[in-house]
């Protein structure tokens, strides 16, 4: 049974983790920074050594192509991202890129040709940690976001994606939106505890849940902290705190699948002895069912408005980004399932709780994902970890799914 070189894959992961590595064992490799450029350069060198042809597009997505025997065939794509969170881990995204590279290296070692070309893709700014929204590169590639909007997105310092691309010389000539792939497969750590808790090494991902990002602004009245009696206050912070508790209650009403998060909070013109008058926070809603997440948003708006009215506040709620629930292609999911069964690895079907580039690709071409466990379910954390044998098995499954879809021809 053909399997990948586990030591080579692990070595590649650890070498990539040195770029932007932190003292706590994590990685800080924000999108389109010098660290990201260095990670792309290392990956590009490995691809060149593996005989792949490199190219990139106008939003900086990087492609490494292994030719097929049919030059007219659409490529089978695979990959993920190399950018990380500010205090990220060694496996989120990068595992999918390097598992794909290892699959191609294994094909080379075995002398295997495929009818269809295979392209490994490094998507730009998947994390959304530097530029928003997340999955920006794949959104532009698939036409979900106009190229002009993607290039105009700015980080906290006012640097645009266009300027950042120029600064690290990552602007390519391939068109955006891009070609339609024959299929797309992405391997990834689960970023949650389900597989580890169940003792299952492989998750066959059937789709992604819906995500709704909201921006909330609560306004009251600034006043002196020492001279304004409590009944006379219009405190935006206390009002927001009540809204946060209301949001937690909503999650319980949609349990166990409804998820809510407040990830960012800011007070304008904050001062220690001044009542907060202008506060903003973000809300992240998730649910596998589109109708249910819409119901969660409706309930949020009703309850936030009621709290604001009762406290003499105003509240503005706007949608920042919405990603509907996305089922993966049945044939691609079946290809992953057949690969798992061929290899004899324990597995279960699972829905992705996180957003991934594969979600955008699923609306563009047949797509599927492969999950492996991560230790303690941790991700977006410097302590993020994965076990070598799980890393290996996920790459084995990816290898055989790619071989089946691309039409492998074994050497004589």
Secondary structure, 3 states (H helix, E strand, C coil): CCCCCHHHHHHHHHHHHCCCECCCCCECCCCCCHHHHHHHHHHHHHHHHCCCEEEEECCCCEEEEECCCCCCCCCEEEEECCCCCCCECCCCCHHHHHHHHHHHHHHHHHCCEECCCEEEEECCCCCCCCCCCCCHHHHHHHCCCCHHHHHHCECCCCCEHHHHHHHCCCCCCECCCCCCCCEEEEEEECCCCHHHHHCCCEEEEEEECEEEEEEEEEECCCCECCCCCHHHCCCHHHHHHHHHHHHHHHHHHCCCCCEEECCCEEECCCCCCECCCEEEEEEEEEECCHHHHHHHHHHHHHHHHHHHHHHCCEEEEEEEEEECCEECCHHHHHHHHHHHHHHCCCEEEEEECCCCHHHHHHCCCCEEEEEECCHHHCCCCCCCCCCHHHHHHHHHHHHHHHHHHHCEECCC
